[in-house]
Amino acid sequence: MGGERSQKETSPLGEQMNRRMMRWPRAAWRSCTLISMLAASAVAWPVSARDGIDPEADRILAAASENLKSMRTLSVDYDADQEILTLDGQKIQYSASGSIALDRAKGFRMKRMGPFARAEVIFDGNTISLHDRITNAYAQLQSPGRSIEDATEELRATTELDAPGADLLASDPYAVLTDGVTEGTLVGSAFVNGVECDHLAFRTDVVDWQIWISKGSKPLPLKYVITTKWMTGAPQYTLRLSNWNSDTIEAAQFKFTPPADANKVEHVHADVTGELSMEAGQ
């Protein structure tokens, strides 16, 4: 989910990183953002799109997708690992942790603790607010509509922030996940954080991806791995999800009030490690 940004649009840290790192190709990521997490599609995919998917793998993925769709409110914790390939061929893995609170009718709040930022993204139905606790800088964007999907698209278009795994929280996860899939198999059983899961593997023309879904009457994704197979080194993005909860979420979580001494900035973008970088307006 991308073109290169010019050096003048990149923070000093971003310039240093870009001299050493190769950017992830946007085409490799089919999703929106983990915060944004939410681009949805309601189209009916042609039968041929499922021809290569093993029926049991298809059934398990569809059941988990239906369970996710039924959760009108949810919260979940996550750990993410993103591999970057340096120009001299070394793989570097950047790790981040955070949480998401989502009310599909009211908004979302995402927290991320990464190597270079402590960021929050909040959508209240009208305004998208981004705040970095390290620099105490914030920015605000107006969503073109009140839906989660509208906010997601505006965030992606403005900041270029993409997070594989957003597919899982889309309005129709199955449709998004199976888009472009040419093969799908049930690898077998496995354990993630001590929970027994069905391990599924899928292929598209651009990426291979795997998902581990908990067994039982309320299946949920606990691990998700995307491999960019046509990029040298086949870098991966790994997402681990825990503490799923569908309890009611207080609407106050989706309100943002800037700290009294916070600095409002005009430009926000995602750097090479997936962090939000905020720059003061000219």
Backbone bond lengths (Angstrom), bond angles and torsions (degrees), N, CA, C in turn:
res aa  C-N    CA-C-N  psi(-1)  N-CA   C-N-CA  omega(-1)  CA-C   N-CA-C  phi
1 M - - - 1.405 - - 1.382 95.93 -
2 G 5.110 132.05 95.89 1.331 89.81 -172.15 1.433 117.85 164.12
3 G 0.963 136.91 85.56 1.434 129.13 -178.23 1.486 113.12 -85.55
4 E 1.332 114.95 172.99 1.448 121.53 177.99 1.518 109.93 -76.43
5 R 1.304 116.25 147.09 1.452 120.08 172.03 1.513 108.72 -91.83
6 S 1.327 116.38 149.79 1.456 120.00 176.53 1.516 109.98 -72.66
7 Q 1.345 116.27 160.34 1.459 119.84 -177.54 1.516 111.34 -62.58
8 K 1.333 117.85 -31.90 1.461 118.73 -178.08 1.522 111.77 -68.42
9 E 1.348 117.17 -16.99 1.450 120.32 178.56 1.522 112.03 -92.89
10 T 1.314 118.04 1.92 1.455 122.09 -173.04 1.518 110.38 -110.73
11 S 1.332 116.52 137.92 1.450 121.32 178.55 1.524 109.74 -66.90
12 P 1.349 118.35 163.94 1.475 119.79 177.51 1.513 112.40 -53.59
13 L 1.336 116.82 -40.46 1.462 118.69 177.53 1.518 109.74 -64.18
14 G 1.335 116.02 -43.16 1.454 119.18 -179.91 1.512 111.89 -62.77
15 E 1.353 118.15 -38.93 1.450 120.84 178.29 1.526 110.63 -61.94
16 Q 1.326 115.97 -43.37 1.468 119.64 179.38 1.520 110.48 -62.94
17 M 1.346 116.83 -42.60 1.450 120.10 -179.36 1.523 110.54 -67.22
18 N 1.328 116.77 -41.63 1.460 119.46 -176.07 1.513 112.82 -67.06
19 R 1.338 117.11 -24.88 1.457 119.35 176.77 1.522 110.82 -68.28
20 R 1.344 116.77 -26.05 1.456 119.96 -176.64 1.518 112.68 -104.49
21 M 1.323 116.64 -26.49 1.455 119.24 -168.10 1.517 112.10 -106.22
22 M 1.305 114.95 153.66 1.457 121.86 169.20 1.511 107.53 -95.51
23 R 1.323 117.68 135.42 1.453 121.54 -179.27 1.524 110.42 -73.54
24 W 1.331 116.87 148.71 1.457 120.19 171.00 1.521 108.43 -66.47
25 P 1.340 118.72 134.46 1.465 119.24 174.12 1.517 109.70 -69.84
26 R 1.335 117.37 129.45 1.460 120.12 -177.25 1.520 111.32 -61.75
27 A 1.329 116.33 -30.72 1.469 118.42 -178.55 1.514 111.57 -63.32
28 A 1.326 116.36 -19.92 1.460 119.01 -178.80 1.509 111.89 -73.23
29 W 1.323 116.92 -20.32 1.458 119.09 -176.43 1.512 109.54 -107.91
30 R 1.336 115.67 118.87 1.436 119.22 -177.16 1.514 111.32 -91.25
31 S 1.309 118.71 -4.46 1.440 119.22 -173.95 1.507 112.68 -103.37
32 C 1.306 115.62 -177.33 1.441 120.73 178.64 1.498 107.63 -94.83
33 T 1.307 117.43 -117.22 1.422 119.80 -177.51 1.484 110.05 -125.44
34 L 1.452 118.03 153.36 1.447 118.00 -174.95 1.486 108.90 -68.04
35 I 1.199 114.59 -29.76 1.416 115.52 171.90 1.484 106.41 -74.34
36 S 1.337 111.45 -53.41 1.420 117.24 -178.83 1.466 108.11 -63.40
37 M 1.176 117.48 -38.33 1.431 127.88 167.63 1.475 113.74 33.48
38 L 1.194 120.55 20.11 1.417 109.42 -158.80 1.508 114.66 -143.32
39 A 1.279 121.72 15.24 1.444 118.51 -178.53 1.498 109.59 -68.45
40 A 1.296 116.82 133.40 1.446 118.68 -172.33 1.503 112.00 -123.67
41 S 1.307 114.66 156.72 1.455 119.59 175.03 1.508 108.23 -139.37
42 A 1.328 116.92 135.97 1.447 119.88 -179.29 1.520 111.49 -112.14
43 V 1.324 117.29 13.13 1.461 119.48 -178.26 1.513 110.00 -71.84
44 A 1.321 115.30 155.84 1.467 120.35 175.67 1.517 107.83 -92.55
45 W 1.308 116.38 114.85 1.454 120.07 -177.38 1.519 110.16 -72.77
46 P 1.332 117.73 143.43 1.459 120.00 -179.01 1.515 111.46 -61.80
47 V 1.329 114.43 150.41 1.467 118.87 -178.12 1.516 111.02 -56.44
48 S 1.334 117.58 -34.25 1.458 120.46 -177.69 1.510 112.48 -60.66
49 A 1.349 117.22 -24.70 1.463 120.32 179.67 1.518 110.96 -66.62
50 R 1.352 117.30 -21.99 1.454 120.80 -177.89 1.524 112.18 -104.18
51 D 1.314 118.06 -2.88 1.459 120.94 -174.65 1.520 112.39 -57.31
52 G 1.331 117.57 -34.64 1.455 120.62 -176.97 1.508 114.13 -88.97
53 I 1.323 118.28 2.50 1.464 121.49 -177.95 1.522 109.86 -94.91
54 D 1.315 116.25 126.57 1.453 121.40 175.67 1.531 109.15 -57.71
55 P 1.327 119.12 134.33 1.472 121.31 -176.61 1.525 113.94 -54.65
56 E 1.322 118.00 -38.29 1.464 119.34 -179.08 1.524 110.74 -70.72
57 A 1.330 116.86 -39.71 1.467 119.81 175.93 1.520 110.10 -62.67
58 D 1.330 116.42 -41.13 1.464 121.42 178.60 1.524 110.81 -62.48
59 R 1.312 116.86 -42.82 1.465 120.87 -179.36 1.519 111.34 -62.94
60 I 1.335 117.19 -44.39 1.468 121.18 -178.32 1.523 110.58 -65.70
61 L 1.326 116.81 -43.90 1.467 120.17 179.61 1.526 110.51 -64.47
62 A 1.330 117.14 -42.47 1.460 120.56 -179.81 1.531 111.42 -64.39
63 A 1.327 117.13 -39.26 1.468 120.38 179.90 1.524 111.10 -65.08
64 A 1.325 116.98 -43.08 1.464 119.98 178.01 1.522 110.70 -64.70
65 S 1.327 116.78 -39.34 1.463 120.74 179.26 1.519 111.09 -63.46
66 E 1.330 117.04 -42.33 1.458 120.51 178.60 1.522 111.01 -64.28
67 N 1.326 117.05 -38.66 1.459 119.86 177.85 1.524 110.89 -63.62
68 L 1.333 117.12 -42.61 1.459 120.69 177.64 1.525 111.04 -63.17
69 K 1.327 117.30 -43.13 1.469 121.31 179.79 1.523 111.55 -60.30
70 S 1.325 116.31 -33.52 1.463 120.23 -176.80 1.531 112.57 -73.72
71 M 1.326 117.59 -14.18 1.462 121.74 -178.55 1.526 108.99 -86.80
72 R 1.339 116.17 95.69 1.461 119.56 -178.94 1.522 111.41 -71.12
73 T 1.311 116.50 -28.87 1.465 121.67 170.77 1.518 107.35 -127.01
74 L 1.329 116.17 147.91 1.459 118.72 178.39 1.523 109.86 -161.46
75 S 1.306 114.35 158.13 1.457 121.56 169.82 1.518 107.57 -138.12
76 V 1.332 115.80 150.76 1.454 120.60 -177.95 1.521 108.65 -158.29
77 D 1.315 116.94 146.01 1.464 122.70 173.29 1.519 108.93 -98.21
78 Y 1.325 116.24 152.71 1.461 118.48 -179.23 1.524 111.76 -143.38
79 D 1.322 114.86 154.42 1.458 124.27 168.57 1.514 106.84 -128.07
80 A 1.320 116.63 132.14 1.464 120.80 -176.40 1.522 110.32 -127.12
81 D 1.326 115.54 139.67 1.467 122.37 175.17 1.522 107.79 -124.40
82 Q 1.320 116.40 125.25 1.460 121.35 179.66 1.517 109.36 -121.58
83 E 1.331 115.74 123.55 1.462 121.09 179.59 1.524 110.38 -89.87
84 I 1.319 114.93 135.25 1.457 122.57 175.79 1.523 107.55 -120.76
85 L 1.309 116.27 138.42 1.460 121.07 178.99 1.525 109.23 -102.95
86 T 1.331 117.12 121.68 1.457 120.20 179.15 1.524 109.83 -76.35
87 L 1.314 115.47 163.46 1.459 120.46 -178.28 1.519 112.31 -64.86
88 D 1.338 117.31 -21.11 1.457 118.94 176.78 1.528 112.39 -96.64
89 G 1.345 116.66 14.56 1.458 120.86 170.36 1.510 116.39 90.92
90 Q 1.322 118.64 7.52 1.465 120.37 -179.90 1.524 110.10 -91.79
91 K 1.326 115.38 136.92 1.452 120.18 174.97 1.526 110.01 -89.23
92 I 1.340 115.57 130.75 1.458 122.01 174.06 1.518 107.51 -120.34
93 Q 1.313 117.17 132.98 1.458 121.24 -179.46 1.517 109.86 -109.30
94 Y 1.319 116.16 124.88 1.457 122.52 177.95 1.523 109.33 -104.75
95 S 1.324 116.21 132.41 1.459 120.93 -176.04 1.524 110.47 -115.91
96 A 1.318 115.22 146.39 1.464 121.93 177.49 1.517 108.47 -145.54
97 S 1.318 116.01 157.08 1.459 122.36 176.95 1.524 108.68 -133.39
98 G 1.321 115.42 159.75 1.454 117.92 178.46 1.510 111.95 178.73
99 S 1.319 114.90 -164.77 1.457 121.44 -179.33 1.519 109.48 -149.36
100 I 1.315 114.72 159.37 1.458 121.69 179.37 1.525 108.48 -133.39
101 A 1.324 116.66 134.19 1.465 122.83 169.51 1.519 106.65 -120.89
102 L 1.326 116.81 129.00 1.459 120.88 -173.39 1.520 110.94 -136.73
103 D 1.314 115.41 130.94 1.458 122.93 167.31 1.520 105.33 -121.19
104 R 1.310 117.58 112.43 1.459 120.35 -171.33 1.530 112.27 -61.13
105 A 1.319 117.64 -20.93 1.464 120.99 -179.29 1.525 113.20 -96.32
106 K 1.341 117.59 -15.96 1.465 119.21 -171.28 1.519 114.77 -122.05
107 G 1.318 118.83 -33.47 1.456 119.07 -178.66 1.513 112.37 153.41
108 F 1.333 115.11 -165.75 1.458 119.86 179.60 1.518 110.08 -151.25
109 R 1.321 114.92 161.46 1.462 122.58 174.06 1.519 107.05 -139.06
110 M 1.320 116.51 124.74 1.454 121.67 179.36 1.511 109.61 -121.98
111 K 1.313 116.20 133.14 1.460 122.08 176.66 1.524 108.29 -115.04
112 R 1.334 115.64 140.47 1.463 120.55 -179.38 1.520 109.35 -140.00
113 M 1.313 115.41 128.03 1.458 121.88 172.53 1.520 107.49 -112.36
114 G 1.336 116.15 107.24 1.450 121.27 -177.67 1.510 111.85 -120.78
115 P 1.336 116.89 -176.51 1.464 119.93 -175.60 1.529 114.17 -66.21
116 F 1.337 118.07 -24.24 1.454 119.80 -175.44 1.517 113.86 -127.17
117 A 1.315 118.88 1.45 1.463 120.50 -177.68 1.521 110.16 -153.56
118 R 1.327 115.43 154.41 1.461 124.00 170.54 1.518 105.20 -124.02
119 A 1.306 115.74 89.47 1.463 120.18 -165.65 1.519 112.46 -112.71
120 E 1.327 114.76 154.33 1.451 123.19 171.30 1.524 108.17 -130.83
121 V 1.315 115.76 144.67 1.458 122.03 172.44 1.520 106.87 -127.41
122 I 1.330 116.57 125.55 1.463 122.04 -175.68 1.518 109.27 -127.51
123 F 1.325 116.48 133.23 1.462 121.90 174.59 1.519 108.29 -123.18
124 D 1.344 116.95 125.30 1.461 121.48 -175.21 1.526 113.44 -108.16
125 G 1.323 117.02 12.85 1.451 120.29 -177.60 1.510 113.15 103.87
126 N 1.331 116.59 -17.18 1.459 121.40 178.04 1.527 112.51 -133.50
127 T 1.328 115.95 -45.77 1.454 121.58 -172.10 1.520 111.11 -118.10
128 I 1.332 116.25 137.85 1.453 122.74 173.85 1.525 107.15 -99.97
129 S 1.309 117.14 120.05 1.463 122.11 -179.64 1.515 109.33 -112.58
130 L 1.332 116.43 136.07 1.457 122.94 178.56 1.520 107.93 -123.73
131 H 1.322 117.02 131.49 1.461 121.35 -176.53 1.519 110.09 -138.24
132 D 1.328 116.59 128.30 1.460 122.56 175.42 1.519 108.10 -105.56
133 R 1.315 116.72 116.68 1.462 120.63 -176.29 1.523 112.70 -71.73
134 I 1.326 118.14 -24.42 1.464 120.07 -179.19 1.525 110.35 -69.35
135 T 1.331 116.43 -48.01 1.475 120.04 -178.97 1.517 111.75 -93.21
136 N 1.326 117.84 -8.80 1.462 123.72 -173.95 1.527 110.74 52.66
137 A 1.315 115.23 41.92 1.464 121.70 175.55 1.522 108.48 -108.68
138 Y 1.328 115.16 149.25 1.459 118.58 177.74 1.521 110.24 -142.59
139 A 1.319 114.58 158.79 1.460 121.25 176.32 1.512 107.44 -141.56
140 Q 1.325 116.10 156.56 1.457 120.59 179.10 1.523 110.51 -135.24
141 L 1.321 115.32 140.28 1.453 122.99 179.43 1.514 108.62 -125.71
142 Q 1.312 116.58 143.80 1.457 120.52 175.23 1.523 108.87 -90.27
143 S 1.313 115.91 128.82 1.456 120.13 176.77 1.523 109.23 -78.57
144 P 1.332 117.75 141.86 1.460 119.84 178.94 1.527 112.97 -71.05
145 G 1.309 117.95 -12.17 1.459 122.56 178.37 1.514 110.04 -153.33
146 R 1.322 117.19 176.95 1.455 121.08 -175.57 1.528 113.46 -90.75
147 S 1.316 118.22 -8.39 1.454 119.68 -175.17 1.527 111.48 -80.63
148 I 1.330 114.86 159.47 1.453 121.00 175.73 1.527 109.84 -60.40
149 E 1.317 116.35 -39.24 1.464 120.28 -178.56 1.524 111.53 -64.69
150 D 1.338 117.18 -39.62 1.467 120.76 177.52 1.530 110.43 -61.82
151 A 1.326 115.99 -44.86 1.463 119.95 -179.80 1.517 111.19 -64.54
152 T 1.311 115.91 -39.37 1.450 121.35 179.15 1.520 111.60 -60.23
153 E 1.310 116.20 -48.10 1.461 120.04 -177.70 1.525 111.29 -65.56
154 E 1.330 117.40 -39.37 1.470 120.11 178.34 1.523 110.70 -64.94
155 L 1.321 117.20 -41.90 1.463 120.85 179.02 1.511 110.77 -62.52
156 R 1.316 116.64 -43.90 1.460 120.11 -179.25 1.525 111.24 -65.96
157 A 1.332 116.54 -44.83 1.461 120.14 -177.23 1.524 111.70 -65.58
158 T 1.323 117.33 -35.33 1.465 120.86 -175.01 1.523 112.52 -83.81
159 T 1.319 117.56 -39.52 1.465 120.58 -172.98 1.521 113.92 -106.37
160 E 1.336 118.77 -13.19 1.458 123.74 -172.47 1.523 112.12 60.68
161 L 1.311 116.54 24.50 1.455 121.07 179.46 1.525 109.34 -83.83
162 D 1.326 116.34 117.21 1.458 122.43 179.39 1.525 109.07 -125.41
163 A 1.309 116.01 140.91 1.456 119.71 178.16 1.508 109.48 -138.17
164 P 1.318 117.93 107.29 1.456 119.29 173.42 1.526 109.21 -55.19
165 G 1.300 116.23 139.53 1.456 120.46 -173.93 1.504 110.73 111.83
166 A 1.332 116.53 -16.94 1.454 119.62 175.19 1.516 110.96 -59.10
167 D 1.333 115.35 -30.55 1.460 121.09 179.50 1.532 111.71 -52.43
168 L 1.313 116.64 -35.81 1.454 121.29 -173.34 1.519 112.29 -66.35
169 L 1.326 117.38 -24.66 1.455 120.82 -177.12 1.522 112.14 -109.60
170 A 1.319 116.80 15.18 1.457 120.63 176.61 1.524 110.42 -67.75
171 S 1.326 116.03 164.87 1.460 119.93 177.80 1.525 111.54 -63.30
172 D 1.329 116.30 -30.43 1.465 121.37 175.84 1.525 108.35 -133.43
173 P 1.333 118.32 81.96 1.465 120.92 -175.42 1.522 113.27 -57.59
174 Y 1.329 117.55 -38.50 1.468 119.80 -176.79 1.524 111.04 -61.52
175 A 1.327 117.32 -44.91 1.456 120.79 -179.06 1.517 111.41 -62.49
176 V 1.334 116.96 -42.11 1.455 120.67 -179.05 1.524 110.70 -69.49
177 L 1.322 116.93 -44.29 1.453 120.89 -176.39 1.524 112.48 -66.68
178 T 1.317 117.74 -36.75 1.461 120.08 -176.14 1.522 113.08 -88.04
179 D 1.320 117.88 -1.80 1.464 120.57 178.19 1.529 109.92 -61.49
180 G 1.313 116.83 118.69 1.459 120.98 177.46 1.509 115.27 81.85
181 V 1.329 119.09 1.06 1.460 121.29 -179.04 1.525 110.07 -69.22
182 T 1.325 115.84 131.51 1.464 121.51 177.99 1.519 112.28 -106.65
183 E 1.339 117.23 -25.47 1.460 121.77 178.52 1.514 109.28 -144.30
184 G 1.332 116.00 148.74 1.450 121.06 174.92 1.512 110.44 -152.12
185 T 1.320 117.64 132.93 1.456 121.01 -176.76 1.517 111.01 -137.96
186 L 1.325 115.43 155.45 1.459 122.47 170.14 1.520 107.00 -92.96
187 V 1.325 116.97 109.84 1.463 120.93 -178.01 1.524 110.15 -71.61
188 G 1.356 115.91 -40.87 1.458 120.62 -178.28 1.505 110.76 150.11
189 S 1.335 115.71 -162.49 1.457 121.22 178.29 1.523 110.33 -93.58
190 A 1.329 115.69 150.80 1.463 121.42 177.95 1.522 107.75 -155.25
191 F 1.330 115.94 171.01 1.463 120.94 179.33 1.521 109.52 -120.42
192 V 1.331 116.07 133.11 1.460 123.10 174.75 1.521 107.43 -124.90
193 N 1.333 116.29 119.10 1.469 121.37 -176.21 1.528 111.57 52.03
194 G 1.322 115.33 37.83 1.458 120.41 176.70 1.509 115.09 81.66
195 V 1.330 117.82 1.19 1.464 121.99 -178.77 1.526 109.27 -102.81
196 E 1.340 116.70 130.64 1.461 119.45 179.50 1.519 110.05 -73.18
197 C 1.326 115.56 133.26 1.461 121.91 -174.97 1.524 111.21 -131.89
198 D 1.325 115.70 158.66 1.456 122.26 164.46 1.527 107.52 -89.57
199 H 1.319 116.17 128.40 1.465 122.66 -178.75 1.527 108.00 -100.16
200 L 1.337 116.69 116.53 1.459 122.88 -179.22 1.518 109.68 -113.64
201 A 1.333 116.58 148.74 1.463 122.00 178.28 1.523 109.10 -132.82
202 F 1.337 115.88 134.78 1.456 121.96 -177.13 1.521 110.25 -132.29
203 R 1.344 115.51 158.14 1.455 120.80 179.80 1.523 109.69 -132.10
204 T 1.336 115.36 144.20 1.459 122.36 168.00 1.529 106.43 -128.72
205 D 1.325 117.30 179.17 1.457 119.81 179.26 1.526 111.76 -68.79
206 V 1.333 117.80 -23.12 1.463 121.39 -174.02 1.524 112.64 -105.22
207 V 1.325 117.15 -42.21 1.459 120.76 -176.88 1.525 110.58 -132.48
208 D 1.323 115.52 157.92 1.453 122.94 163.46 1.523 106.71 -105.33
209 W 1.328 117.84 144.65 1.455 118.59 177.06 1.530 110.66 -143.58
210 Q 1.315 113.52 150.86 1.455 121.43 -178.43 1.527 108.25 -127.47
211 I 1.329 114.93 151.38 1.454 119.44 178.13 1.523 109.09 -143.92
212 W 1.325 115.43 140.15 1.459 122.96 178.60 1.520 107.29 -112.81
213 I 1.340 117.15 117.41 1.459 123.03 -173.76 1.519 109.24 -116.54
214 S 1.330 115.93 128.34 1.460 120.29 -177.35 1.525 110.73 -62.21
215 K 1.322 115.49 141.93 1.458 121.31 177.17 1.529 109.58 -77.42
216 G 1.324 116.41 157.92 1.455 120.34 177.07 1.520 112.08 122.22
217 S 1.345 115.22 -175.94 1.469 121.15 -175.15 1.522 112.79 -75.51
218 K 1.333 118.33 -18.02 1.456 122.70 -179.93 1.536 108.80 -124.95
219 P 1.325 117.59 69.88 1.466 120.21 -175.37 1.525 112.05 -67.15
220 L 1.339 115.00 140.16 1.462 121.27 179.65 1.529 109.84 -140.49
221 P 1.314 117.96 147.13 1.468 120.05 177.02 1.521 110.94 -72.72
222 L 1.323 116.52 131.81 1.463 121.56 178.64 1.525 112.26 -114.08
223 K 1.324 116.94 -17.04 1.465 120.26 178.56 1.522 108.22 -153.50
224 Y 1.334 114.79 144.85 1.470 120.77 -175.72 1.519 106.94 -147.88
225 V 1.325 117.12 125.97 1.469 122.26 -177.63 1.521 109.35 -128.43
226 I 1.324 116.65 129.08 1.462 122.20 176.06 1.520 108.43 -116.90
227 T 1.328 116.57 129.20 1.461 122.91 179.07 1.522 109.36 -113.60
228 T 1.329 116.79 122.50 1.463 121.46 176.77 1.518 107.38 -84.66
229 K 1.313 117.20 92.24 1.461 120.98 -164.43 1.523 114.54 -75.49
230 W 1.327 119.47 -23.66 1.459 119.70 -177.60 1.526 112.26 -96.67
231 M 1.314 119.02 7.86 1.455 122.45 175.03 1.524 108.14 -99.12
232 T 1.318 117.41 138.86 1.458 121.33 -179.63 1.525 110.48 -51.13
233 G 1.307 116.49 129.05 1.455 120.88 179.31 1.511 113.82 88.89
234 A 1.333 117.46 -9.52 1.465 122.58 179.03 1.531 112.16 45.16
235 P 1.334 117.96 61.39 1.470 119.95 -179.16 1.522 111.44 -63.60
236 Q 1.335 114.38 153.22 1.458 120.48 -176.31 1.528 111.50 -123.45
237 Y 1.316 114.50 154.10 1.458 122.62 168.86 1.519 106.64 -117.78
238 T 1.321 116.75 126.43 1.459 121.48 -178.32 1.519 109.87 -120.06
239 L 1.317 116.27 131.59 1.461 122.18 179.94 1.518 108.55 -125.26
240 R 1.330 116.75 128.68 1.462 121.99 174.28 1.520 108.44 -116.40
241 L 1.332 115.95 132.49 1.457 122.36 -174.91 1.521 109.67 -119.45
242 S 1.331 116.33 137.33 1.464 120.17 -176.84 1.527 109.96 -148.24
243 N 1.318 114.53 164.46 1.474 121.52 176.01 1.526 112.00 57.93
244 W 1.337 116.58 45.33 1.455 120.12 174.23 1.530 109.65 -61.99
245 N 1.328 116.55 138.58 1.461 120.91 -179.57 1.523 108.66 -149.10
246 S 1.317 117.09 135.17 1.463 120.58 179.94 1.519 112.64 -110.85
247 D 1.325 117.25 18.02 1.465 120.62 178.26 1.524 110.85 -65.20
248 T 1.320 116.32 158.84 1.463 121.99 177.47 1.520 110.88 -59.40
249 I 1.310 116.54 139.20 1.462 122.37 -179.49 1.520 109.14 -108.38
250 E 1.325 116.89 131.31 1.456 121.38 178.99 1.526 110.43 -63.98
251 A 1.335 116.30 131.51 1.464 120.96 -179.13 1.520 112.12 -61.45
252 A 1.336 117.51 -22.67 1.467 120.86 179.80 1.520 111.90 -61.50
253 Q 1.330 116.99 -23.80 1.461 119.66 178.83 1.521 112.14 -63.68
254 F 1.338 116.73 -21.49 1.451 120.25 -176.08 1.533 112.44 -97.66
255 K 1.317 117.03 13.11 1.462 121.82 176.82 1.516 109.46 -105.34
256 F 1.313 115.80 136.67 1.462 120.75 179.64 1.524 110.05 -122.89
257 T 1.321 115.11 125.38 1.467 121.57 173.74 1.509 107.30 -119.05
258 P 1.343 118.72 117.77 1.461 120.24 -177.73 1.528 111.09 -60.95
259 P 1.331 117.67 138.08 1.466 119.46 172.55 1.522 110.32 -56.41
260 A 1.317 115.80 150.61 1.471 120.22 -174.32 1.519 112.93 -56.82
261 D 1.329 117.57 -34.39 1.464 120.60 -176.71 1.528 112.75 -101.92
262 A 1.328 117.48 14.21 1.465 120.59 -178.06 1.529 110.62 -73.47
263 N 1.337 115.55 148.66 1.455 122.55 -179.42 1.522 109.29 -103.11
264 K 1.333 116.79 119.47 1.459 120.12 178.99 1.524 109.46 -81.95
265 V 1.330 115.88 132.65 1.459 121.35 -178.96 1.524 108.84 -119.08
266 E 1.328 114.44 164.30 1.454 120.11 -174.77 1.522 113.86 -104.08
267 H 1.332 116.99 -23.57 1.452 120.15 -172.32 1.523 110.23 -121.27
268 V 1.322 116.22 128.99 1.460 122.34 178.29 1.523 108.16 -133.31
269 H 1.323 116.43 135.32 1.453 119.99 173.80 1.520 109.05 -149.77
270 A 1.322 115.24 164.98 1.462 120.83 177.26 1.517 108.98 -93.71
271 D 1.335 117.18 131.70 1.461 119.62 179.03 1.525 109.74 -86.42
272 V 1.332 115.74 -173.86 1.461 121.15 -172.31 1.519 112.96 -64.10
273 T 1.335 118.46 -23.61 1.454 120.67 -179.53 1.522 112.63 -91.17
274 G 1.339 116.91 0.64 1.453 120.21 -178.49 1.507 113.52 90.84
275 E 1.336 118.14 5.36 1.445 122.16 179.25 1.527 110.79 -84.17
276 L 1.323 116.55 153.44 1.455 120.92 173.46 1.525 109.42 -82.74
277 S 1.325 116.72 128.79 1.450 122.25 174.85 1.520 108.10 -112.58
278 M 1.325 115.81 130.79 1.460 120.85 -178.62 1.508 109.50 -114.09
279 E 1.345 116.06 133.20 1.449 121.04 -176.46 1.524 109.61 -125.21
280 A 1.325 116.38 139.93 1.454 121.56 179.86 1.527 109.98 -66.87
281 G 1.316 116.10 145.28 1.452 120.58 177.26 1.505 111.91 -67.71
282 Q 1.337 117.28 155.67 1.446 122.37 179.62 1.511 110.12 -79.43
